[in-house]
């Protein structure tokens, strides 16, 4: 919390996000691969994506990964990278800040469509809310949705499940990713 670097890993492949899992393993999502590293930075798993199509990826409880791609698909891959399920997404993927939940739904900010959509693992839309230029979205424990906007000035807005605004804060700088802890 003092800004001291505790650990670093150079991946050189357009990293998008990193997450420390409860078991101490770190997952790194890049445009062209997913890496899993142990606490010392040793590679445990590497899933290459030669098309460099990854927008967002999340490890699921069963060890597989769900990947939102820039090819308008939601792809499930096993530990070897073999695609086990592909679902076409109706409006594509506009952001790297999508939230993939443990129940395999995906919450997507669709910036240029001015909306937030949640789709189940079959691609069915289960939530469709109007929002002004959202670039990131996350579900809160109370099931409300927190979004960051690309508006000027940038804002952090909380919406209830019906899309009604609950709160709003102006951000000092643009926000491109929100995580719920």
Protein Blocks (a to p, Z undefined) as FASTA:
>chain_A
ZZpafbdcdeklopabdcddfkopacdddfkbccdddfkopafbdcddfkopafbdcddf
kopacdddfkopacdddfkopafbdcddfklpfbfkbccdfkopacdddfknopaddddf
kopafbdcddehiabdcddfkopacdddfbdcdddddddfkopafbdcddfbdcfbdcdZ
Z
